[in-house]
Amino acid sequence: YLSCAVYILFALYGNWKLWRASNQAFVQKRGKIVLFGLNGTLILNMVALLLTLIVTHLHVGSSVAVGLTTHCLAVAAFWMSFFFFLLKSWFLYFNDCWTFYTLQAEWQSIINERLQSSENQNWFLANKNKYGSFWYVFKLAGVYQVVGISLGIIGLVVFHFKLFHRWIVFILISIPMLPQLVAYLVIVWKTTKIAVVDDDILLIHWENKMHCRTQLFFVVFSMASSAVYIPLGPYLGTLLVLPLQISICYYMHHVSSFGIYSKLYHRTSIESAEASMMKIMEFSSSRGYKRMTMWKVLSS
């Protein structure tokens, strides 16, 4: 319990640091709604899983209402966090494609004026105001999330009231997740194939790839754990699975908070050292020095 609580406290501190840096480019470029929405739902995931762990360990789950509430909260938080993962990856992919084809259309139109109408031929350029609109995609994807959460809650009700076999829970929770999991993996894979991702100054693509790998492991692990609950029972299965799920959620949050900070700070330190080195070399050249030893560099 203590380690899980520490994870949550560190995650809250990471969000606070991000909020203080909300005017910085690396926050603005990611979008405040997506960044804080993602990190907030990951914290909600950890809280819901911790509550489920406490309820199970203290046998409070003998009350159907308490056990059902904590499990429903965990399922809803899981779907909401994946919703923001999907939004983040989609807009990263769409904006990269839009930028690529816009630049391509510009230089091609210089060579051949007949290609000036290519904006109407390219899907990304033609649908910028539709599928490139945050609120349009937010509502479109949100409908599917509501359906998925509803099916998950129905599965949990079936499980707690023992209306059908436990495998119904696995089907109702896991199967609706598969289409958007496949879509998420395809989007991230196609994003890495675009030429404009080479200059990842703000580590947006690095974050996206790290989240994709961890999220894939989390989803597969969660689906496998649903099958583990059946032979082991809910008590032992929960005590074995939930601590690891909380650790995975914290790692994904860590990537979006402390991970970005540390890598950007490391890069800034290297750039500052290189700039200082250039100044030393220029100063030495102006004074007529012919050689610059490492000792002189380090002692300057």
Secondary structure, 3 states (H helix, E strand, C coil): CHHHHHHHHHHHHHHHHHHHCCCCHHHHHHCHHHHHHHHHHHHHHHHHHHHHHHHHHCCHHHCHHHHHHHHHHHHHHHHHHHHHHHHHHHHHHHHHHHHHHHHHHHHHHHHCHHHHHHHHCCHHHHCCCCCCCHHHHHHHHHHHHHHHHHHHHHHHHHHHCCCCCCHHHHHHHHCCHHHHHHHHHHHHHHHHCCHHHCCCCCCHHHHHHHHHHHHHHHHHHHHHHHHHHHHHCHHHHHHHHHHHHHHHHHHHHHHHHHHHHHHHHHHHHHHHHHHHHHHHHHHHHHHCCCCCCHHHHHHC
